[in-house]
Amino acid sequence: MLTLVTGGSGSGKSAFAEDKVLSYGEAERIYIATMHPFDGESHKRIERHRKMRAGKGFETVECYTGLKKVVLPKGCVVLLECMSNLVANEMFEERGAHEQTVQEIMAGVENLLQQAAHVVIVTNEIFSDAVTFDREMDTYLKYLGKINQEIAGKADEVTEVVYGIPVQHKSVKSQGYE
């Protein structure tokens, strides 16, 4: 089962995604961390997320690029946080996929789905700003938008978290499954 969780910065999407993973029971829980710790702010965010996960039984796997190479325990439950970091890493890091970012990340998502019983992916809603961006940022938004659309199309559930309130856009129930 694939769940996509989106929302703005500080919306509560991470807490919602963690709760979603916990709702799947006692299966082995894997947290795929994509934020490259490159400055003081990123270290603070990483520490905040570690504290949120403390005591919840997550094993952390750091993956900044190359998601399709991740090997997981069969039948585990995965929380990938966050897609927007992974896209930036693939685009800009030396070992990244660069122009092949969309294809590489989608191959990585397929890799996770083949191994895990449940995959929950967190992404960011960054498309509502009415701002003109430079070429690199436009490319980043294009790639992230394409990836989010492809994942949402494959997903069993798509939830947007707004001010801590989950808004279902697609769910197993709405598709006639339970």
N, C-alpha and C positions, 0 to 999 in steps of 0.2 A: 504494500500500500504506500502511496506517495502523497504527502501533504506539503503544500506550499503555504508559507506564512509570510505575509508582507505587512508593511506599515512604515510610518515615518520614524524618524529618530526619537527615541524616548517614548514610543507608543505603547510599550508593553509586549511587543511581539516575542521577545526572547523568553519572558516568563511564560507566555502562552505556549510557545513551542516546547519548552521543558515540560510543562504540565501535560501536553499532548503525548510526549514520549513516555512519561510516567504512567499515563492511562493505558498503555499497552502491556502492563503487567511486569513480571519479573525477568523478562528476557535481558540478555546482556546489552548494556547501553553504551554506545560509542558516540562521543562528541568530536566531530571533525572541526577543528579550529583553523580558520583561514586568515585571521588577522596577523600579518607580519609585524612583530614588535619592533618598530623602527624609531619611535620617539617616546617622550614621557607620557603624552596623551594616550598612545596606543597601549603602553604598559598599564596605565590606570584602568582602561576599558577591559583589558584582559583580566586584570585582578578582580574587577567588579563581577565579571562573568564567572570566574572561578568560584567566587564566594557564593554566587547564586546557585551553582551546581553542587556545592559542598554537601556531602551526605546523601546525595541522590543516586549514587552508584554509577556515575559516568566514568568511562575510561577515555582520556583525551588522546586524540591522534592529531598532530599538527600537519596540515597539508596546505601549503601556499601555492603550489602548482602541481600539475600531474595527477589530478583526481582519478583518472582512469587506472592508475597504478596502485591505488589503495587496496589492500587485502584486509577483509573483515571476517570475523567469526560468522559462520553460516547461521542465518536466522536471527541475527541481532537486530536491535533497533538503533537507527542512526539519527543524530541531530547534526546537520551541517549548518554552521553559522560562520560566516554569512556569505551569500552568493555575491554580493556587491564587492566584498574584499577579494574573493577568488577571481572575479572578472578583472579587477585592477591588477592583481598579481600576474595573471596570465598575459595581460596586455603589455605590462611595463617591466617585469622582472627579466633579467638576462635569460633565465631558463624557461621563460614563459612561452606560450603558444603564439603570441603576437597576432598576426592576421587570421590565424586559425583558432582564435579564442572560443568562438561559439561552438565549433565542431568538437574541439577538445573537451570543453566542459560538458557538453551533452553526452559525449562518450563516457565521461566520468560519472555522470548521473546514471547512465545505463549500467555501468560497472557496479555502483552501489545497489541498484535495484535487483541485480542478479544475485547479490550476496545476502542482503538484509531482508528481514520480514517486513519492516516498516522503515521508511525514510521520511524525515521531516526536514525541509529546507527553509531556512530563513533568508529573506531578501529585503531590500529597502525600497520604499516608495519615494523615489527622488524625481519623478517625472512631472510634478505639478508646478514647479517653479517656472515662471514666465521670464526666464533669463536667457540671454544669448551667450553661448559658450564658445570657447576656442575649438579648433578642429579636433584635438585629442579628446576633449570632454564630449564633443558631439559623437565621436566614434565610440567612446566608452558607453554613453547612453544608448546608442544604437545596439551595441553588443548586449548590454544588460537587458534592454527591452526585449530583444529577440530571445534570449535565454529564458527570461521570465515567462514569455508567451509560450515557448515550447514546453517548459516545465508545467505551466498551468494547464496546457492542453493534455498532457500525460497524467496529471494529478487526479487522484480520487477526491481530494479535498483542497480547496483554496480558501484561505481565511485572511482577511485584512483586519489588523488590530488598530483601532482608532481610539485614542485616549483610554486605553486599557479595556476597551469593549471589542470582543471578537465579532466580526461581520462575515458571515459565510457567503461566499460567492459561488462556491461549487461544493457539493458534499455527496458522500456516499448515499445518504438518504434521498437527496434530490434526484439521484440517478436510478433509484429504485432498488438499491442494495441495502442490506442491514446486517 
